[in-house]
Amino acid sequence: MHLNQLETGILFRNEKPHVKSAHAYFPSVAVLPDGTLIGTYVLGEAFEAANLQVHWSRSQDQGQTWEYQGQLNPQTTDRVTSTFGRLAATPDGELVANLIRYDRSAHPDEGLSNPKTLGLVPAKLLLMRSRDQKTTWSEPELIRAPLVGPEFEMCCPITVLNDGRWLWPTSTWRDWDGNLPNGNRMVALVSKDQGATWPEYLDIMHSADDQLIFWESKVIEFPDGRLLAVAWCYDEGANTDRPNHYAFSDNGGVTWSAPASTQISGQTLTPCLLDDGSLLCVYRRLDQPGLWVCHSQLNEQGEWSNLNQWPLWGHQSLQGSTVTGENMSANFAALKFGAPHIARLPDGSLFITFWCYEQNVSLIRWFRFRTD
């Protein structure tokens, strides 16, 4: 396979960093039936700033230029909160933003996670919709999770399955004091009524000794109905990253294969299913610098193999952009790029977005290309 017609540009960048601090992180892009692209991202003073909120932009020319639309979620007035989110478009063109709102009131001068326990500040799951596709958004709907996290990770947009179910992939996470009653689990919340209720969940990845954490999880569906889940795998007992892991299900998510290595040394792996049934994966690589693309395939027996890899961004001069020390809270704070998202444009090309620091400002960069 080859990558052709490689183009790149900026979805959002603070144009006056000498006047105000505004860094952008965690993008996602939804494609509307008329070809309009809607992009969301988190905007704030720093990577874990208390004023991080979800903002959005629109493109009418396949991502070449973007028009900033403002903050997507309403501001809270009774407490200090930061909001993270992702965006998806349903088959009928409705825009759905799944959000997590973190309450920073008790720890306004701390990051999102407790360095002593790796626990998160308190959080609520929310959903916002735009049925007119371009202009107005509903008020946030509170989502009641069907299991105790007690907190949850914000990692990817909602996946709409062919049978009409909505999946919200996420991972359980400790609370600030370190409580984790259901262990480290990658799960997917399930809605059968277009997001109105989420009474069920799929139990996708966990380890027998509960030492593996599965972060930045995603779920995609094959045409035959098989489901593939991928995740960044962190070995908490050994204080080290393992290769990205995957699991698959051939019964709609009722059961899953045991988590297994993709042999891709990286984090924040994002897969895209290609027309020939193979996979294009984008990830933050660990054994070499930068954001990379890997062409992979999964056979009928569920065995993963990797074919070719290409550097996409930052592979030449990226010292200090990742840290792999023993304290994961400190590692998170040191990150300088990641969280790729892949959208398929109407002409069949792939549109990849991710956040990265360039000239000391975190921005949202995109790449657009075809595969053959």
C-alpha positions as CSV (number, residue, x, y, z in Angstrom):
1,M,0.0,0.0,0.0
2,H,1.1,3.6,-0.7
3,L,0.1,7.0,0.7
4,N,-0.6,9.4,-2.1
5,Q,-1.4,13.1,-2.5
6,L,-0.1,14.0,1.0
7,E,-1.3,17.4,2.1
8,T,-1.2,19.1,5.5
9,G,-2.7,22.2,7.1
10,I,-4.0,23.7,10.4
11,L,-7.5,23.2,11.7
12,F,-6.9,25.6,14.7
13,R,-4.0,27.6,16.0
14,N,-3.9,30.5,18.4
15,E,-2.8,33.3,16.1
16,K,-1.8,35.7,18.8
17,P,0.3,33.6,21.4
18,H,2.1,36.8,22.4
19,V,-1.2,38.3,23.6
20,K,-3.0,35.3,25.2
21,S,-2.3,31.7,26.1
22,A,-4.6,29.3,24.1
23,H,-3.6,25.8,23.3
24,A,-5.6,23.3,21.4
25,Y,-5.8,19.5,22.1
26,F,-7.8,16.3,21.3
27,P,-9.5,16.9,18.0
28,S,-12.2,14.9,16.1
29,V,-13.9,15.6,12.8
30,A,-17.3,14.6,11.6
31,V,-18.3,14.6,7.9
32,L,-21.9,15.7,7.1
33,P,-23.9,14.4,4.1
34,D,-23.3,17.6,2.2
35,G,-19.6,17.4,2.6
36,T,-19.2,19.9,5.4
37,L,-16.6,19.1,8.0
38,I,-17.2,19.9,11.6
39,G,-14.2,19.7,13.9
40,T,-14.1,19.8,17.7
41,Y,-11.1,20.3,20.0
42,V,-10.3,21.3,23.6
43,L,-9.0,24.8,24.1
44,G,-7.4,26.3,27.2
45,E,-4.3,27.8,28.8
46,A,-2.4,24.6,29.2
47,F,-2.6,20.8,28.8
48,E,-4.4,20.2,32.1
49,A,-5.7,23.8,32.7
50,A,-8.9,24.2,34.7
51,N,-10.3,26.4,31.9
52,L,-10.1,23.7,29.1
53,Q,-13.4,23.6,27.2
54,V,-14.7,22.1,23.9
55,H,-14.7,24.4,20.9
56,W,-15.7,23.8,17.3
57,S,-14.9,24.9,13.7
58,R,-16.5,24.3,10.3
59,S,-14.9,23.7,6.9
60,Q,-16.7,23.9,3.5
61,D,-13.7,23.0,1.4
62,Q,-12.6,19.6,2.5
63,G,-10.6,21.0,5.4
64,Q,-8.4,23.5,3.5
65,T,-9.8,26.4,5.6
66,W,-11.7,26.5,8.8
67,E,-14.2,28.9,10.3
68,Y,-14.1,29.1,14.1
69,Q,-17.6,28.7,15.6
70,G,-17.0,29.2,19.4
71,Q,-17.3,27.2,22.5
72,L,-19.6,24.2,22.1
73,N,-20.5,23.3,25.7
74,P,-22.0,25.9,28.1
75,Q,-19.9,27.2,30.9
76,T,-20.6,26.2,34.5
77,T,-21.1,29.1,36.9
78,D,-21.4,27.3,40.3
79,R,-18.0,25.5,40.2
80,V,-14.7,25.2,38.4
81,T,-14.9,22.6,35.6
82,S,-13.1,21.6,32.5
83,T,-14.7,19.7,29.7
84,F,-13.3,17.2,27.2
85,G,-15.2,15.7,24.2
86,R,-15.3,14.0,20.8
87,L,-17.7,14.3,17.9
88,A,-19.4,11.8,15.6
89,A,-22.1,12.0,12.8
90,T,-24.9,9.5,12.8
91,P,-26.0,7.9,9.4
92,D,-28.9,10.4,9.3
93,G,-26.6,13.4,9.7
94,E,-27.2,14.2,13.4
95,L,-24.1,15.5,15.2
96,V,-23.4,13.9,18.6
97,A,-20.8,15.1,21.0
98,N,-19.9,12.9,23.9
99,L,-18.4,14.9,26.7
100,I,-16.8,14.4,30.1
101,R,-17.0,17.4,32.5
102,Y,-14.3,17.3,35.2
103,D,-15.0,19.1,38.5
104,R,-11.8,21.0,39.4
105,S,-13.3,22.8,42.4
106,A,-11.5,20.7,45.1
107,H,-8.2,20.8,43.4
108,P,-8.0,24.0,41.3
109,D,-4.2,24.1,41.4
110,E,-3.7,20.4,40.4
111,G,-3.8,18.6,37.2
112,L,-6.5,16.1,36.3
113,S,-4.9,13.2,38.1
114,N,-3.5,12.7,41.6
115,P,0.3,12.1,41.3
116,K,0.0,9.8,44.4
117,T,-2.8,7.6,43.3
118,L,-3.3,8.3,39.5
119,G,-6.9,9.0,40.4
120,L,-9.0,11.6,38.6
121,V,-11.0,14.5,39.8
122,P,-14.8,13.9,39.9
123,A,-16.5,13.8,36.5
124,K,-19.8,13.6,34.7
125,L,-20.7,12.0,31.4
126,L,-22.7,14.3,29.0
127,L,-24.1,14.2,25.6
128,M,-24.9,17.2,23.2
129,R,-26.6,17.0,19.8
130,S,-27.0,19.2,16.8
131,R,-30.0,18.1,14.6
132,D,-29.7,21.1,12.2
133,Q,-26.1,19.8,11.5
134,K,-24.4,23.2,11.5
135,T,-25.6,25.9,13.9
136,T,-27.3,25.0,17.2
137,W,-26.6,22.5,19.9
138,S,-28.9,21.0,22.6
139,E,-28.2,21.5,26.3
140,P,-25.9,18.8,27.8
141,E,-27.8,15.6,28.7
142,L,-26.5,13.8,31.8
143,I,-25.5,10.2,31.1
144,R,-25.8,7.6,33.8
145,A,-23.2,4.9,33.4
146,P,-24.3,1.3,33.9
147,L,-21.2,0.6,36.1
148,V,-19.1,2.4,38.7
149,G,-15.9,3.8,37.2
150,P,-15.8,5.6,39.6
151,E,-14.3,7.9,36.9
152,F,-14.0,7.3,33.2
153,E,-11.6,8.2,30.4
154,M,-12.4,10.5,27.5
155,C,-10.8,8.8,24.5
156,C,-12.9,8.7,21.3
157,P,-16.2,9.5,19.6
158,I,-19.3,7.4,19.8
159,T,-19.3,4.4,17.4
160,V,-22.6,3.8,15.6
161,L,-23.1,0.1,14.7
162,N,-25.0,-1.2,11.7
163,D,-27.6,-2.7,14.1
164,G,-28.4,0.7,15.4
165,R,-26.6,0.5,18.8
166,W,-24.3,3.3,19.9
167,L,-21.1,2.4,21.7
168,W,-19.2,4.8,23.9
169,P,-15.7,3.2,24.3
170,T,-14.0,4.2,27.6
171,S,-12.0,2.9,30.5
172,T,-12.7,2.8,34.2
173,W,-10.4,5.1,36.2
174,R,-9.7,5.6,39.9
175,D,-11.2,8.4,41.9
176,W,-8.9,11.0,43.4
177,D,-8.3,8.9,46.5
178,G,-7.4,5.8,44.5
179,N,-10.7,3.7,44.7
180,L,-11.3,1.4,41.7
181,P,-14.0,-1.1,42.7
182,N,-14.3,-2.7,39.2
183,G,-10.6,-2.8,38.4
184,N,-8.8,-1.5,35.3
185,R,-11.2,-2.3,32.4
186,M,-11.7,-1.2,28.9
187,V,-15.5,-1.1,28.4
188,A,-18.0,0.4,25.9
189,L,-21.2,1.8,27.2
190,V,-24.2,0.7,25.0
191,S,-27.3,2.7,24.0
192,K,-30.2,1.1,22.0
193,D,-32.2,4.3,21.8
194,Q,-29.9,6.8,20.1
195,G,-28.2,7.9,23.3
196,A,-31.3,8.5,25.4
197,T,-30.3,5.8,27.9
198,W,-27.1,3.7,28.4
199,P,-28.2,0.7,30.6
200,E,-25.6,-1.8,29.4
201,Y,-21.9,-2.1,28.7
202,L,-19.5,-4.4,26.9
203,D,-16.7,-5.7,29.0
204,I,-13.8,-5.7,26.4
205,M,-10.3,-5.8,27.9
206,H,-8.9,-6.4,31.4
207,S,-6.0,-8.5,32.8
208,A,-6.3,-11.3,35.3
209,D,-4.0,-9.6,37.8
210,D,-5.5,-6.1,37.1
211,Q,-2.0,-4.7,36.4
212,L,-2.7,-3.7,32.8
213,I,-4.5,-0.4,32.0
214,F,-6.1,0.0,28.6
215,W,-6.2,3.7,27.7
216,E,-7.3,5.6,24.5
217,S,-9.6,2.7,23.4
218,K,-11.5,2.6,20.1
219,V,-14.0,0.2,18.6
220,I,-14.6,-0.3,14.9
221,E,-17.0,-2.6,13.0
222,F,-16.2,-4.8,10.0
223,P,-18.8,-5.3,7.2
224,D,-19.5,-8.8,8.5
225,G,-20.4,-7.5,11.9
226,R,-17.1,-8.4,13.7
227,L,-16.0,-5.8,16.2
228,L,-12.4,-4.8,16.7
229,A,-11.2,-3.0,19.8
230,V,-7.7,-1.4,20.3
231,A,-6.1,0.3,23.2
232,W,-2.8,1.8,24.5
233,C,-1.6,-0.8,27.1
234,Y,0.2,0.4,30.2
235,D,1.7,-2.2,32.7
236,E,1.2,-0.5,36.0
237,G,3.1,-3.2,37.9
238,A,6.2,-2.7,35.8
239,N,5.7,1.0,35.3
240,T,6.1,0.7,31.6
241,D,4.2,0.8,28.3
242,R,3.5,-2.5,26.4
243,P,2.7,-2.6,22.7
244,N,-0.8,-1.5,21.8
245,H,-3.3,-4.3,22.4
246,Y,-6.4,-5.5,20.6
247,A,-9.4,-7.8,21.0
248,F,-12.1,-8.8,18.7
249,S,-15.7,-10.1,18.9
250,D,-17.7,-12.1,16.4
251,N,-21.0,-12.0,18.4
252,G,-21.7,-8.3,18.6
253,G,-19.6,-7.7,21.7
254,V,-21.1,-10.3,24.0
255,T,-17.7,-12.0,24.3
256,W,-14.2,-10.9,23.3
257,S,-10.9,-12.5,22.6
258,A,-8.2,-12.2,25.2
259,P,-6.2,-8.9,24.8
260,A,-3.2,-9.5,22.6
261,S,-0.3,-7.4,21.3
262,T,-0.4,-5.6,18.0
263,Q,3.4,-5.5,18.1
264,I,3.1,-1.7,17.6
265,S,5.1,0.1,20.1
266,G,3.1,3.2,20.7
267,Q,0.2,5.1,22.4
268,T,-3.2,6.5,21.4
269,L,-3.6,4.0,18.5
270,T,-6.4,4.9,16.1
271,P,-7.6,2.4,13.5
272,C,-9.4,3.0,10.2
273,L,-10.9,0.2,8.1
274,L,-9.9,0.4,4.5
275,D,-11.9,-0.8,1.5
276,D,-9.9,-4.0,1.1
277,G,-10.5,-5.0,4.7
278,S,-7.1,-4.1,6.0
279,L,-6.4,-1.4,8.6
280,L,-4.6,1.9,8.6
281,C,-3.5,2.8,12.2
282,V,-2.1,6.2,13.4
283,Y,-0.3,6.3,16.7
284,R,2.3,8.1,18.8
285,R,5.3,5.9,18.4
286,L,7.5,5.0,21.4
287,D,10.5,3.2,20.0
288,Q,11.1,6.1,17.5
289,P,10.0,9.7,17.7
290,G,6.9,11.1,16.1
291,L,3.4,10.3,14.9
292,W,3.4,7.3,12.6
293,V,1.0,5.4,10.2
294,C,1.0,1.6,10.1
295,H,-0.7,-0.6,7.5
296,S,-2.0,-3.7,9.3
297,Q,-4.4,-6.6,8.8
298,L,-6.5,-8.9,10.8
299,N,-7.2,-12.4,9.4
300,E,-10.4,-14.5,9.9
301,Q,-8.8,-16.2,12.9
302,G,-8.3,-12.8,14.5
303,E,-4.5,-12.7,14.1
304,W,-2.9,-9.3,13.8
305,S,0.0,-8.6,11.4
306,N,1.8,-5.4,10.4
307,L,2.9,-4.6,6.9
308,N,4.4,-1.2,6.3
309,Q,5.0,1.9,8.5
310,W,5.5,5.5,7.6
311,P,6.4,8.6,9.7
312,L,3.7,11.3,9.5
313,W,4.9,14.1,11.8
314,G,7.7,14.9,14.2
315,H,10.1,12.0,13.4
316,Q,13.1,14.2,12.8
317,S,13.3,16.5,15.8
318,L,11.1,15.5,18.7
319,Q,13.3,15.1,21.7
320,G,11.5,15.6,25.0
321,S,8.0,15.2,23.5
322,T,7.2,12.1,25.5
323,V,8.4,10.9,28.9
324,T,8.3,7.3,30.1
325,G,9.1,7.7,33.8
326,E,7.6,5.7,36.7
327,N,5.0,8.4,37.5
328,M,2.2,8.4,34.9
329,S,0.7,11.7,36.1
330,A,4.1,13.3,35.3
331,N,4.3,11.5,31.9
332,F,0.9,12.8,30.9
333,A,1.9,16.4,31.8
334,A,5.0,16.1,29.6
335,L,3.3,15.0,26.4
336,K,3.6,17.3,23.4
337,F,1.5,15.6,20.7
338,G,-1.0,12.8,20.1
339,A,-4.7,11.7,20.1
340,P,-5.1,11.2,16.3
341,H,-8.5,11.0,14.7
342,I,-9.3,9.6,11.2
343,A,-12.3,10.7,9.1
344,R,-13.1,9.5,5.6
345,L,-14.0,12.3,3.2
346,P,-16.7,12.1,0.4
347,D,-14.0,11.6,-2.2
348,G,-12.6,8.6,-0.4
349,S,-9.5,10.3,1.0
350,L,-8.5,10.0,4.6
351,F,-8.4,13.1,6.9
352,I,-6.2,12.7,10.0
353,T,-6.2,15.3,12.8
354,F,-4.1,15.4,15.9
355,W,-2.7,17.9,18.4
356,C,0.9,18.9,18.5
357,Y,3.2,21.7,19.7
358,E,4.8,23.8,17.1
359,Q,6.8,26.9,18.0
360,N,5.7,26.4,21.6
361,V,2.0,26.5,20.8
362,S,-0.3,23.5,20.8
363,L,-2.4,23.4,17.6
364,I,-4.6,21.0,15.6
365,R,-2.8,19.8,12.5
366,W,-4.4,17.7,9.7
367,F,-3.1,15.4,7.0
368,R,-5.1,14.4,4.0
369,F,-4.1,11.5,1.6
370,R,-5.3,8.6,-0.5
371,T,-4.2,5.0,-0.2
372,D,-3.6,2.4,-3.0
